[in-house]
Amino acid sequence: MTRLSLPDITLCAVASVNVAATAEALRLCLEQADFGSALLLTDRPPAGVEPGIEVRRIDRLPSAEAYSHFMLKQLAPHIATSHCLVVQWDGFIIDPRQWRPDFLEFDYIGAPWPQFDDGHEVGNGGFSLRSRRLLELCRDPAFEVRHPEDIAICRLNRDLVEARKLRIADAVLAQQFAYERTPAGNSFGFHGIFNLIPVLGPEKFWSLYRSLDDRTSAAADWRLLVRQMGGSKAALGRQMRIALDAAITKSGR
């Protein structure tokens, strides 16, 4: 199979937590495709980063809100290509054969959000393709900054995005690009801790989970994690049960 070549795309990730796992997500993408460049923007450069990944130091991002602000207002100067592929530690490329050149005709693509049914159901930012034109628009004073940043782009500022003639993909194309809370299909990539188990398998997932320094997403989505592990906590290994119990306690469920 011919290796996927994406010279017009910068592979990038921004992280102050779970940095080693984020670097691993970048590495997994680089195993499957060549990019114009690959960037890890962090205040905590991890050891043993893949040689093809450039690490750039940024100020610490102390919260999810700070991450959103960075993505909206500070990412653009780091991107020299026409597009960037944003990944997080729990989302990466899974099938390079599903890449479509017409993805690059759009300014934003992310997995569909099934909780919305108003025609603005695209898309999730954790694994997303963004044009540099969109990144520059986010820095415009007319753009209203909110957290989470993907909602700010695709819903809150949707009228502004479309008024500037930028294109957000439709839900059908977005599902071909990635899945998150919709059923897994033949997609280029994915996002979500609860999707990692079928992608990696339980043992690799658990190894990754133990490396995390921030497990708040497990607390938020523990029911989906349990479902992926076999339907009940009784089906989990002892270590995973302890970890999920801790997440449940922390979340107050």
Backbone as CSV, one residue per row, in Angstrom:
resi,resn,N_x,N_y,N_z,CA_x,CA_y,CA_z,C_x,C_y,C_z
1,MET,0.845,-1.198,0.000,0.000,0.000,0.000,0.880,1.248,0.000
2,THR,0.568,2.222,-0.870,1.320,3.465,-0.932,1.118,4.261,0.350
3,ARG,2.222,4.752,0.903,2.145,5.523,2.133,1.448,6.849,1.872
4,LEU,0.586,7.253,2.788,-0.177,8.485,2.645,0.754,9.689,2.773
5,SER,0.690,10.587,1.809,1.514,11.794,1.809,0.615,13.019,1.922
6,LEU,0.835,13.810,2.970,0.007,14.984,3.245,0.904,16.204,3.462
7,PRO,1.597,16.658,2.421,2.570,17.748,2.581,1.949,19.094,2.916
8,ASP,0.653,19.263,2.654,-0.004,20.538,2.927,-0.597,20.612,4.331
9,ILE,-0.315,19.588,5.153,-0.901,19.521,6.496,0.199,19.461,7.545
10,THR,0.044,20.260,8.589,0.888,20.165,9.777,0.152,19.320,10.803
11,LEU,0.772,18.248,11.223,0.246,17.443,12.324,0.612,18.152,13.612
12,CYS,-0.356,18.404,14.484,-0.019,19.172,15.679,-0.865,18.755,16.879
13,ALA,-0.278,18.964,18.051,-0.963,18.723,19.318,-0.480,19.755,20.324
14,VAL,-1.370,20.141,21.213,-1.089,21.138,22.249,-1.452,20.516,23.581
15,ALA,-0.524,20.510,24.538,-0.814,19.812,25.798,0.067,20.297,26.937
16,SER,-0.542,20.408,28.107,0.188,20.592,29.359,-0.055,19.428,30.311
17,VAL,-0.986,18.536,29.966,-1.232,17.316,30.731,-1.213,16.136,29.769
18,ASN,-0.944,14.942,30.302,-0.889,13.733,29.478,0.012,13.944,28.257
19,VAL,1.146,14.602,28.501,2.017,14.997,27.392,2.664,13.778,26.731
20,ALA,3.121,12.813,27.524,3.729,11.620,26.938,2.717,10.867,26.071
21,ALA,1.482,10.760,26.550,0.434,10.093,25.770,0.109,10.886,24.504
22,THR,0.192,12.212,24.588,-0.036,13.049,23.411,1.054,12.826,22.377
23,ALA,2.311,12.739,22.833,3.412,12.453,21.908,3.229,11.091,21.250
24,GLU,2.684,10.133,21.988,2.429,8.808,21.428,1.358,8.884,20.343
25,ALA,0.322,9.710,20.538,-0.708,9.878,19.510,-0.101,10.465,18.234
26,LEU,0.803,11.416,18.388,1.493,11.969,17.224,2.317,10.887,16.524
27,ARG,3.009,10.085,17.312,3.830,9.011,16.734,2.972,8.025,15.943
28,LEU,1.813,7.668,16.484,0.928,6.737,15.798,0.448,7.313,14.467
29,CYS,0.231,8.623,14.422,-0.151,9.253,13.154,1.007,9.213,12.161
30,LEU,2.223,9.467,12.653,3.388,9.472,11.774,3.726,8.076,11.259
31,GLU,3.278,7.067,11.965,3.455,5.695,11.461,2.652,5.457,10.190
32,GLN,1.611,6.261,9.993,0.662,5.982,8.923,0.630,7.025,7.818
33,ALA,1.316,8.149,8.021,1.286,9.204,7.011,2.487,10.127,7.169
34,ASP,2.870,10.763,6.059,3.898,11.802,6.061,3.205,13.155,5.990
35,PHE,3.687,14.102,6.793,3.091,15.432,6.862,4.115,16.495,6.490
36,GLY,3.610,17.710,6.232,4.521,18.823,5.994,5.434,19.056,7.180
37,SER,4.886,18.905,8.385,5.654,18.964,9.622,4.794,18.380,10.731
38,ALA,5.427,18.129,11.861,4.716,17.594,13.030,5.178,18.368,14.249
39,LEU,4.226,18.908,15.013,4.539,19.787,16.135,3.892,19.293,17.415
40,LEU,4.644,19.358,18.508,4.108,19.179,19.849,4.365,20.471,20.600
41,LEU,3.299,21.185,20.936,3.389,22.454,21.639,3.077,22.194,23.100
42,THR,4.081,22.392,23.965,3.922,22.020,25.369,4.895,22.786,26.245
43,ASP,4.578,22.886,27.519,5.508,23.435,28.507,6.294,22.335,29.193
44,ARG,6.006,21.061,28.865,6.621,19.915,29.536,7.109,18.908,28.505
45,PRO,8.182,19.221,27.786,8.670,18.278,26.761,9.007,16.921,27.374
46,PRO,8.403,15.856,26.878,8.677,14.527,27.425,9.958,13.946,26.842
47,ALA,10.489,12.946,27.507,11.679,12.256,26.999,11.291,11.319,25.874
48,GLY,12.236,11.074,24.981,12.042,10.056,23.952,11.019,10.389,22.899
49,VAL,10.883,11.665,22.540,9.923,12.049,21.502,10.416,11.561,20.140
50,GLU,9.511,11.071,19.322,9.822,10.624,17.967,10.651,11.686,17.243
51,PRO,11.755,11.295,16.561,12.620,12.271,15.898,11.896,13.193,14.917
52,GLY,10.832,12.722,14.298,10.121,13.548,13.326,9.199,14.588,13.931
53,ILE,9.120,14.644,15.260,8.230,15.594,15.938,9.044,16.759,16.488
54,GLU,8.715,17.965,16.082,9.355,19.160,16.623,8.616,19.582,17.885
55,VAL,9.345,19.744,18.974,8.753,20.180,20.233,9.004,21.684,20.396
56,ARG,7.933,22.435,20.580,8.043,23.880,20.826,7.464,24.186,22.200
57,ARG,8.225,24.947,22.969,7.773,25.308,24.312,6.747,26.435,24.253
58,ILE,5.698,26.267,25.035,4.693,27.308,25.213,4.480,27.494,26.714
59,ASP,3.757,28.532,27.099,3.416,28.705,28.505,2.476,27.593,28.948
60,ARG,2.544,27.271,30.225,1.676,26.223,30.767,0.207,26.594,30.584
61,LEU,-0.576,25.603,30.209,-2.023,25.773,30.079,-2.660,25.157,31.321
62,PRO,-3.099,25.967,32.276,-3.527,25.439,33.574,-4.936,24.869,33.604
63,SER,-5.668,24.975,32.510,-7.070,24.519,32.514,-7.518,24.225,31.093
64,ALA,-8.665,23.557,31.000,-9.262,23.310,29.684,-9.628,24.619,29.006
65,GLU,-10.032,25.603,29.800,-10.363,26.915,29.243,-9.137,27.570,28.632
66,ALA,-7.986,27.404,29.280,-6.736,27.958,28.739,-6.362,27.270,27.432
67,TYR,-6.611,25.966,27.367,-6.375,25.234,26.123,-7.241,25.813,25.005
68,SER,-8.503,26.033,25.272,-9.399,26.593,24.258,-8.896,27.952,23.780
69,HIS,-8.470,28.780,24.710,-7.984,30.116,24.335,-6.748,30.000,23.447
70,PHE,-5.842,29.079,23.787,-4.649,28.904,22.967,-5.033,28.458,21.560
71,MET,-5.918,27.476,21.459,-6.296,26.955,20.148,-6.929,28.039,19.277
72,LEU,-7.669,28.920,19.892,-8.369,29.950,19.139,-7.477,31.147,18.815
73,LYS,-6.602,31.515,19.723,-5.872,32.771,19.569,-4.370,32.637,19.342
74,GLN,-3.787,31.485,19.641,-2.327,31.396,19.588,-1.788,30.279,18.697
75,LEU,-2.643,29.450,18.138,-2.159,28.354,17.314,-1.694,28.822,15.935
76,ALA,-2.374,29.765,15.347,-2.129,30.145,13.951,-0.662,30.440,13.625
77,PRO,0.081,31.197,14.446,1.472,31.495,14.073,2.376,30.275,13.972
78,HIS,1.957,29.160,14.534,2.772,27.947,14.490,2.545,27.121,13.221
79,ILE,1.522,27.479,12.446,1.141,26.663,11.292,1.524,27.372,9.998
80,ALA,2.429,26.744,9.226,2.898,27.332,7.974,2.232,26.706,6.747
81,THR,1.568,25.570,6.929,0.905,24.878,5.824,-0.532,25.369,5.665
82,SER,-1.209,24.904,4.618,-2.583,25.364,4.369,-3.563,24.822,5.404
83,HIS,-3.247,23.644,5.997,-4.127,23.021,6.979,-3.303,22.433,8.121
84,CYS,-3.974,22.167,9.218,-3.356,21.423,10.317,-4.320,20.323,10.767
85,LEU,-3.737,19.214,11.165,-4.505,18.116,11.742,-4.245,18.140,13.243
86,VAL,-5.260,18.516,14.001,-5.143,18.610,15.456,-5.477,17.254,16.068
87,VAL,-4.575,16.752,16.899,-4.842,15.507,17.612,-4.669,15.747,19.103
88,GLN,-5.267,14.885,19.892,-5.081,14.853,21.336,-4.647,13.441,21.723
89,TRP,-4.363,13.233,22.989,-3.826,11.932,23.402,-4.808,10.803,23.131
90,ASP,-6.104,11.098,23.097,-7.120,10.063,22.904,-7.784,10.149,21.533
91,GLY,-7.001,10.532,20.532,-7.526,10.566,19.172,-6.404,10.642,18.161
92,PHE,-6.453,9.802,17.150,-5.383,9.775,16.152,-5.888,9.045,14.905
93,ILE,-5.043,8.948,13.891,-5.377,8.251,12.648,-5.484,6.748,12.924
94,ILE,-6.526,6.129,12.388,-6.650,4.676,12.525,-6.687,3.956,11.181
95,ASP,-7.041,4.655,10.104,-7.091,3.996,8.799,-6.749,5.010,7.707
96,PRO,-5.480,5.096,7.315,-5.089,6.084,6.302,-5.760,5.856,4.953
97,ARG,-6.285,4.655,4.711,-6.971,4.388,3.444,-8.260,5.190,3.311
98,GLN,-8.769,5.703,4.434,-10.019,6.453,4.407,-9.808,7.937,4.122
99,TRP,-8.548,8.348,3.960,-8.292,9.753,3.616,-8.892,10.082,2.260
100,ARG,-9.506,11.264,2.180,-10.075,11.741,0.923,-9.485,13.102,0.603
101,PRO,-8.954,13.301,-0.592,-8.382,14.606,-0.942,-9.364,15.759,-0.778
102,ASP,-10.673,15.487,-0.951,-11.630,16.584,-0.819,-11.822,17.045,0.619
103,PHE,-11.229,16.357,1.605,-11.224,16.901,2.956,-10.584,18.293,2.950
104,LEU,-9.582,18.480,2.098,-8.843,19.740,2.075,-9.626,20.879,1.425
105,GLU,-10.801,20.579,0.899,-11.654,21.637,0.358,-12.408,22.370,1.452
106,PHE,-12.299,21.864,2.680,-13.033,22.449,3.794,-12.075,23.111,4.787
107,ASP,-12.633,24.045,5.551,-11.834,24.779,6.534,-11.908,24.158,7.920
108,TYR,-12.886,23.296,8.139,-12.989,22.595,9.428,-13.730,21.286,9.231
109,ILE,-13.135,20.207,9.748,-13.806,18.910,9.800,-13.496,18.274,11.144
110,GLY,-14.522,17.825,11.825,-14.383,17.057,13.052,-15.553,16.108,13.161
111,ALA,-15.433,15.120,14.006,-16.496,14.119,14.140,-17.839,14.769,14.456
112,PRO,-18.940,14.213,13.923,-20.276,14.763,14.205,-20.646,14.644,15.683
113,TRP,-21.479,15.591,16.121,-22.047,15.587,17.468,-23.491,15.102,17.381
114,PRO,-23.808,13.923,17.857,-25.185,13.416,17.724,-26.195,14.135,18.609
115,GLN,-25.717,14.902,19.589,-26.649,15.595,20.484,-27.292,16.817,19.838
116,PHE,-26.810,17.211,18.669,-27.386,18.350,17.960,-28.084,17.864,16.699
117,ASP,-29.211,18.494,16.359,-29.950,18.100,15.160,-30.439,19.319,14.386
118,ASP,-29.671,20.401,14.487,-30.092,21.645,13.844,-29.273,21.973,12.601
119,GLY,-28.544,20.975,12.085,-27.721,21.221,10.915,-26.336,21.749,11.233
120,HIS,-26.071,21.968,12.512,-24.752,22.437,12.945,-24.134,21.388,13.867
121,GLU,-24.102,20.148,13.401,-23.664,19.040,14.249,-22.216,18.612,14.009
122,VAL,-21.443,19.427,13.285,-20.018,19.164,13.048,-19.241,20.324,13.671
123,GLY,-18.160,20.137,14.415,-17.717,18.869,14.801,-16.677,18.968,15.904
124,ASN,-16.392,17.827,16.437,-15.458,17.637,17.542,-14.047,18.128,17.198
125,GLY,-13.409,18.782,18.176,-12.088,19.363,17.925,-10.917,18.485,18.295
126,GLY,-11.143,17.396,19.070,-10.044,16.577,19.564,-9.266,15.859,18.483
127,PHE,-9.917,15.578,17.362,-9.254,15.094,16.151,-9.920,15.856,15.023
128,SER,-9.261,16.886,14.538,-9.926,17.775,13.590,-8.947,18.345,12.582
129,LEU,-9.455,18.598,11.391,-8.698,19.230,10.315,-9.150,20.680,10.216
130,ARG,-8.174,21.603,10.244,-8.498,23.031,10.226,-7.607,23.740,9.210
131,SER,-8.181,24.670,8.478,-7.374,25.449,7.544,-6.698,26.603,8.287
132,ARG,-5.613,27.060,7.689,-4.946,28.215,8.293,-5.849,29.443,8.205
133,ARG,-6.673,29.528,7.176,-7.636,30.634,7.075,-8.569,30.651,8.273
134,LEU,-9.000,29.472,8.709,-9.868,29.395,9.881,-9.113,29.830,11.138
135,LEU,-7.877,29.377,11.286,-7.089,29.765,12.460,-6.931,31.280,12.537
136,GLU,-6.739,31.901,11.388,-6.612,33.368,11.367,-7.933,34.038,11.700
137,LEU,-9.040,33.472,11.223,-10.345,34.042,11.555,-10.588,34.007,13.070
138,CYS,-10.150,32.941,13.721,-10.342,32.834,15.168,-9.644,33.962,15.926
139,ARG,-8.616,34.543,15.328,-7.880,35.648,15.960,-8.512,37.009,15.677
140,ASP,-9.508,37.019,14.804,-10.192,38.262,14.458,-10.964,38.774,15.670
141,PRO,-10.939,40.078,15.951,-11.696,40.625,17.092,-13.188,40.317,17.034
142,ALA,-13.713,40.064,15.837,-15.141,39.766,15.703,-15.480,38.360,16.186
143,PHE,-14.481,37.518,16.334,-14.704,36.137,16.766,-14.858,36.102,18.282
144,GLU,-15.983,35.540,18.749,-16.260,35.467,20.184,-15.595,34.237,20.782
145,VAL,-14.672,34.467,21.716,-13.919,33.379,22.333,-14.742,32.747,23.444
146,ARG,-14.916,31.436,23.360,-15.630,30.687,24.391,-14.978,29.320,24.560
147,HIS,-15.278,28.695,25.672,-14.869,27.312,25.919,-16.119,26.429,25.900
148,PRO,-16.050,25.270,25.241,-14.934,24.684,24.514,-14.748,25.296,23.132
149,GLU,-13.526,25.241,22.659,-13.180,25.944,21.426,-13.869,25.377,20.192
150,ASP,-14.140,24.080,20.170,-14.804,23.526,18.984,-16.249,23.998,18.875
151,ILE,-16.921,24.128,20.024,-18.276,24.697,20.017,-18.228,26.163,19.578
152,ALA,-17.198,26.888,20.029,-17.058,28.292,19.636,-16.927,28.424,18.126
153,ILE,-16.162,27.537,17.512,-15.953,27.619,16.063,-17.193,27.187,15.295
154,CYS,-17.717,26.030,15.639,-18.724,25.392,14.783,-20.156,25.773,15.093
155,ARG,-20.385,26.381,16.251,-21.756,26.736,16.604,-21.874,28.217,16.987
156,LEU,-21.148,28.644,17.989,-21.303,30.023,18.463,-20.947,31.040,17.385
157,ASN,-19.860,30.804,16.659,-19.409,31.735,15.620,-19.705,31.218,14.215
158,ARG,-20.639,30.316,14.099,-20.930,29.704,12.798,-21.319,30.750,11.750
159,ASP,-22.142,31.705,12.116,-22.562,32.726,11.151,-21.364,33.524,10.648
160,LEU,-20.439,33.852,11.551,-19.245,34.597,11.159,-18.376,33.758,10.224
161,VAL,-18.189,32.492,10.561,-17.386,31.596,9.722,-17.956,31.543,8.308
162,GLU,-19.252,31.374,8.199,-19.867,31.245,6.879,-19.917,32.585,6.146
163,ALA,-20.061,33.670,6.901,-20.057,34.987,6.269,-18.706,35.300,5.640
164,ARG,-17.635,34.738,6.192,-16.292,34.935,5.643,-15.964,33.896,4.566
165,LYS,-16.980,33.147,4.130,-16.858,32.181,3.042,-15.965,30.989,3.400
166,LEU,-15.907,30.658,4.679,-15.194,29.466,5.108,-16.190,28.320,5.211
167,ARG,-15.708,27.099,4.983,-16.603,25.944,4.876,-16.353,24.941,6.002
168,ILE,-17.412,24.591,6.699,-17.398,23.497,7.661,-18.050,22.294,6.987
169,ALA,-17.432,21.144,7.087,-17.929,19.954,6.405,-19.320,19.567,6.888
170,ASP,-20.058,18.864,6.043,-21.356,18.339,6.453,-21.156,17.063,7.261
171,ALA,-22.219,16.586,7.879,-22.121,15.457,8.803,-21.716,14.161,8.106
172,VAL,-22.134,13.964,6.873,-21.788,12.733,6.155,-20.286,12.676,5.911
173,LEU,-19.706,13.750,5.413,-18.265,13.783,5.179,-17.509,13.726,6.501
174,ALA,-18.041,14.411,7.519,-17.374,14.422,8.817,-17.299,13.022,9.423
175,GLN,-18.329,12.211,9.227,-18.302,10.842,9.732,-17.254,10.009,8.992
176,GLN,-17.030,10.298,7.741,-15.973,9.605,7.003,-14.596,10.033,7.501
177,PHE,-14.528,11.246,8.015,-13.264,11.757,8.551,-12.975,11.174,9.932
178,ALA,-13.971,11.192,10.817,-13.731,10.730,12.188,-15.039,10.432,12.897
179,TYR,-14.937,9.636,13.949,-16.081,9.385,14.823,-15.674,9.652,16.266
180,GLU,-16.651,10.008,17.056,-16.457,10.179,18.496,-17.633,9.536,19.217
181,ARG,-18.775,10.220,19.249,-19.948,9.692,19.949,-20.981,9.099,19.000
182,THR,-20.625,8.999,17.753,-21.432,8.254,16.794,-20.813,6.870,16.627
183,PRO,-21.547,5.902,16.073,-20.986,4.559,15.932,-19.713,4.541,15.088
184,ALA,-18.780,3.708,15.480,-17.537,3.572,14.725,-17.845,3.047,13.328
185,GLY,-17.145,3.589,12.352,-17.329,3.133,10.983,-16.004,3.155,10.262
186,ASN,-16.065,3.242,8.948,-14.842,3.327,8.149,-14.390,4.778,8.100
187,SER,-13.697,5.198,9.141,-13.287,6.587,9.294,-11.767,6.703,9.310
188,PHE,-11.278,7.872,8.915,-9.852,8.157,8.896,-9.266,8.155,10.304
189,GLY,-10.000,8.711,11.259,-9.524,8.785,12.636,-10.672,8.781,13.613
190,PHE,-10.361,9.044,14.870,-11.377,9.001,15.925,-10.933,9.895,17.069
191,HIS,-11.834,10.079,18.024,-11.508,10.774,19.265,-12.345,10.183,20.383
192,GLY,-11.799,10.198,21.586,-12.552,9.788,22.775,-11.902,8.650,23.526
193,ILE,-11.689,8.847,24.827,-11.083,7.801,25.655,-11.883,6.508,25.595
194,PHE,-13.202,6.607,25.505,-14.074,5.427,25.478,-13.968,4.666,24.163
195,ASN,-13.370,5.277,23.139,-13.129,4.576,21.873,-11.752,3.932,21.813
196,LEU,-10.908,4.207,22.795,-9.548,3.674,22.761,-9.505,2.161,22.980
197,ILE,-10.451,1.629,23.727,-10.403,0.204,24.052,-10.536,-0.667,22.797
198,PRO,-11.539,-0.458,21.941,-11.593,-1.269,20.714,-10.469,-0.955,19.737
199,VAL,-9.920,0.259,19.781,-8.823,0.612,18.875,-7.520,-0.038,19.311
200,LEU,-7.202,0.034,20.608,-5.918,-0.456,21.114,-5.994,-1.862,21.687
201,GLY,-7.183,-2.268,22.150,-7.308,-3.498,22.921,-7.167,-3.174,24.407
202,PRO,-7.769,-3.999,25.290,-7.778,-3.694,26.730,-6.394,-3.549,27.345
203,GLU,-5.444,-4.397,26.982,-4.132,-4.351,27.632,-3.369,-3.084,27.274
204,LYS,-3.343,-2.722,25.992,-2.651,-1.495,25.599,-3.367,-0.269,26.149
205,PHE,-4.699,-0.351,26.193,-5.433,0.764,26.765,-5.047,0.964,28.225
206,TRP,-5.010,-0.115,28.978,-4.688,-0.009,30.396,-3.274,0.530,30.600
207,SER,-2.324,0.098,29.775,-0.962,0.609,29.862,-0.940,2.115,29.619
208,LEU,-1.689,2.568,28.623,-1.776,4.000,28.350,-2.456,4.728,29.500
209,TYR,-3.540,4.156,30.002,-4.305,4.801,31.072,-3.433,5.035,32.303
210,ARG,-2.600,4.060,32.636,-1.746,4.194,33.813,-0.712,5.299,33.651
211,SER,-0.394,5.676,32.413,0.601,6.717,32.170,0.031,8.123,32.305
212,LEU,-1.278,8.241,32.402,-1.908,9.564,32.395,-1.734,10.269,33.733
213,ASP,-1.506,11.573,33.664,-1.488,12.364,34.900,-2.789,13.128,35.095
214,ASP,-3.665,13.097,34.087,-4.984,13.723,34.191,-6.001,12.743,33.635
215,ARG,-6.887,12.222,34.498,-7.860,11.192,34.093,-9.295,11.691,34.184
216,THR,-9.468,13.004,34.068,-10.810,13.552,34.224,-11.763,13.062,33.146
217,SER,-11.236,12.761,31.958,-12.130,12.260,30.914,-12.665,10.879,31.261
218,ALA,-11.899,10.104,32.047,-12.415,8.809,32.505,-13.570,9.015,33.464
219,ALA,-13.451,10.027,34.312,-14.544,10.317,35.244,-15.808,10.729,34.505
220,ALA,-15.626,11.510,33.433,-16.784,11.999,32.693,-17.463,10.898,31.885
221,ASP,-16.689,9.922,31.439,-17.225,8.922,30.511,-17.044,7.502,31.003
222,TRP,-17.110,7.283,32.315,-16.840,5.951,32.844,-17.876,4.926,32.381
223,ARG,-19.116,5.342,32.179,-20.132,4.380,31.733,-19.790,3.831,30.350
224,LEU,-19.330,4.720,29.450,-18.942,4.261,28.124,-17.706,3.361,28.189
225,LEU,-16.789,3.663,29.101,-15.616,2.806,29.276,-16.029,1.414,29.732
226,VAL,-16.932,1.354,30.691,-17.412,0.069,31.178,-18.057,-0.722,30.039
227,ARG,-18.854,-0.045,29.227,-19.526,-0.713,28.119,-18.509,-1.296,27.137
228,GLN,-17.454,-0.535,26.855,-16.448,-1.023,25.921,-15.643,-2.184,26.491
229,MET,-15.555,-2.270,27.809,-14.775,-3.337,28.427,-15.574,-4.615,28.634
230,GLY,-16.838,-4.591,28.260,-17.568,-5.845,28.342,-18.937,-5.731,28.962
231,GLY,-19.373,-4.522,29.270,-20.746,-4.347,29.704,-20.962,-4.195,31.188
232,SER,-20.013,-4.588,32.010,-20.184,-4.433,33.446,-18.827,-4.385,34.106
233,LYS,-18.777,-3.800,35.285,-17.501,-3.732,35.997,-16.992,-5.119,36.355
234,ALA,-17.872,-6.088,36.448,-17.437,-7.452,36.772,-16.539,-8.028,35.693
235,ALA,-16.661,-7.496,34.461,-15.857,-8.003,33.356,-14.478,-7.363,33.285
236,LEU,-14.216,-6.363,34.134,-12.954,-5.659,34.086,-11.898,-6.349,34.935
237,GLY,-10.634,-6.084,34.572,-9.545,-6.528,35.436,-9.559,-5.743,36.741
238,ARG,-8.889,-6.271,37.764,-8.895,-5.656,39.091,-8.347,-4.227,39.046
239,GLN,-7.245,-4.005,38.316,-6.657,-2.667,38.283,-7.583,-1.665,37.615
240,MET,-8.239,-2.100,36.538,-9.154,-1.196,35.867,-10.365,-0.893,36.737
241,ARG,-10.848,-1.880,37.479,-11.977,-1.625,38.374,-11.610,-0.589,39.421
242,ILE,-10.409,-0.690,39.975,-9.959,0.277,40.975,-9.893,1.671,40.363
243,ALA,-9.322,1.750,39.150,-9.190,3.050,38.493,-10.550,3.660,38.192
244,LEU,-11.462,2.857,37.675,-12.775,3.388,37.352,-13.575,3.724,38.607
245,ASP,-13.436,2.942,39.651,-14.086,3.268,40.912,-13.618,4.631,41.410
246,ALA,-12.313,4.883,41.278,-11.768,6.167,41.706,-12.340,7.296,40.849
247,ALA,-12.464,7.050,39.539,-13.030,8.050,38.652,-14.491,8.337,38.996
248,ILE,-15.233,7.270,39.295,-16.641,7.435,39.654,-16.768,8.237,40.935
249,THR,-15.946,7.915,41.918,-15.978,8.646,43.187,-15.670,10.112,42.976
250,LYS,-14.638,10.393,42.176,-14.240,11.773,41.908,-15.337,12.546,41.230
251,SER,-16.058,11.882,40.332,-17.094,12.585,39.567,-18.401,12.716,40.338
252,GLY,-18.492,12.041,41.504,-19.696,12.140,42.314,-20.831,11.289,41.843
253,ARG,-20.580,10.314,40.956,-21.642,9.470,40.430,-21.906,8.295,41.359
